[in-house]
Amino acid sequence: MTTEAPHWFKSSYSADGGQCVEVAGNLVSTLDIVPVRDSKVPAGPSLALSATAFTVFLESVKAR
C-alpha cells in the first residue's frame, strides 16, 4: 500500500465548465498507474489505467 495521493490536473486545453477529465501522473513511477476522473465530480470514482494503456489511449486520441 502506498501513502502517495494523486496530484490531479486538467489539460490546459480544457475550458471552464466543459466536459473535462483530470489525470494524476505522479503515481506512474511508484505504482505504474495513471488515475483518471471526471473533473466535475472530483469526489466520485476514478479509473486507474496502467501507464502503457494510458499511453496507447493518448496516442489514439492524438491520431484523430
SVG drawing of the C-alpha trace seen along z (x, -y; Angstrom):
<svg xmlns="http://www.w3.org/2000/svg" viewBox="-20 -29 29 31">
<polyline fill="none" stroke="black" stroke-width="0.4" points="0.0,0.0 1.2,-3.5 0.7,-6.7 1.1,-8.7 -2.0,-10.7 -2.9,-11.5 -2.0,-15.1 -4.8,-15.8 -4.6,-18.2 -6.6,-19.2 -5.3,-19.9 -4.6,-23.4 -6.9,-22.9 -9.9,-22.4 -12.3,-25.2 -14.1,-26.1 -17.4,-24.2 -16.6,-21.8 -16.6,-18.1 -13.2,-17.5 -11.2,-14.7 -8.4,-15.0 -5.3,-12.8 -2.7,-12.2 0.7,-11.4 2.6,-11.3 1.8,-7.6 3.5,-6.3 7.0,-5.9 5.8,-4.1 2.7,-2.2 2.7,-2.2 -0.8,-3.6 -2.4,-6.8 -5.6,-7.6 -8.3,-9.4 -11.5,-11.0 -14.4,-13.3 -13.4,-16.9 -17.0,-17.8 -17.2,-15.1 -13.9,-15.2 -15.2,-13.2 -16.5,-10.5 -14.8,-7.3 -11.6,-7.3 -10.3,-4.8 -6.7,-3.5 -5.1,-2.8 -1.7,-1.2 0.9,-3.6 1.0,-1.6 -2.8,-1.7 -2.8,-5.4 -0.1,-6.0 -2.0,-3.9 -5.1,-5.9 -3.3,-9.2 -1.7,-8.1 -5.0,-7.0 -6.7,-10.3 -3.8,-12.3 -4.1,-10.3 -7.7,-11.5"/>
</svg>
